[in-house]
Amino acid sequence: MRKDTMSLVNFVIIWGIPTFMVVRGYLKMNTDDRKSAMHDFRSRRFIFTIGFIVIGSFFAHLGTLFGVSIMKIMGITLMFLGGILSMLTIWKKSKIRSLLIFVILTISSYIYVM
């Protein structure tokens, strides 16, 4: 297999399986749980923390797959911004956890850059 084909296979596995599992879990929920999940997904806290990290890593993967460096840089920036915002929201509860999030996202950003 060529590198491009292998990258596409990895992309489909990395993003396809979790997406399928989330959609399947959402469809199995009752209406009250669905409303609660949608309320949580639409909250500012979720969008600016987990949302930025997920969208950023998705863009970084797409940029790597298609060889578009601006998309990759955009994705890394969103990931880093989401990591900093996650770190700030968790800082009040646990300083060690917030630093762990920052270290993990810094390492993953470094891996994407290299």
Helices and strands as residue ranges (DSSP letters): H 3-28, H 31-41, H 44-46, I 47-51, H 52-66, H 69-90, H 95-113
